[in-house]
Amino acid sequence: MTGATVWLTGLPSAGKTTIARALAERLRAEGHRVEVLDGDEIRTFLSAGLGFSREDRDTNVQRIGFVAELLARNGVLTLVPVIAPYADSRAAVRDRHRAEGTPYLEVHVATPVEVCSVRDVKGLYAKQAAGEISGLTGVDDPYEAPDAPDLRIESHRQTVPESASALHALLTERGLI
């Protein structure tokens, strides 16, 4: 069975995890081995103690990238809904996969910050606006959108099932499922 890493990057509340979980459900129903490496869960279990400095964010992304490549190399379709705000961090993960011969797709969940702040799944935008937190990606901390992702999903213009289907179609087109 072929494994691959599908990295879903985008702003907080863009819809990355929701799309990944919907796709994972469909892929499992089709008999594929799938794991979702959710950024929040990884911070709790694998990257506890890391903050949100550029260095800590890079360390977190590299740890996730290592685990994703390991799973993918062993036949697991690994969906990674993680902000990963810096292009060079994402490029290092892509390079690790390339060096190991492991398929890697980058998906930009391109949801405008105005839409994300309305969704505000975790209340981060409200906390930032109230001055309770700083360093919110896309607001007062940078987010470097991918220049040439394998797929760009505009989750504010299509439903979750449509977004998951677009990603499923890409996996099919690339011969990964």
Secondary structure, DSSP 8 states (H G I E B T S, - for coil): ---EEEEEE-STTSSHHHHHHHHHHHHHHTT--EEE--HHHHHHHTSTT--SSHHHHHHHHHHHHHHHHHHHHTT-EEEEE-----HHHHHHHHHHHHHHT--EEEEEE---HHHHHHH-TTSHHHHHHTTS----BTTTB-----SS-SEEE-TTTS-HHHHHHHHHHHHHHTT--
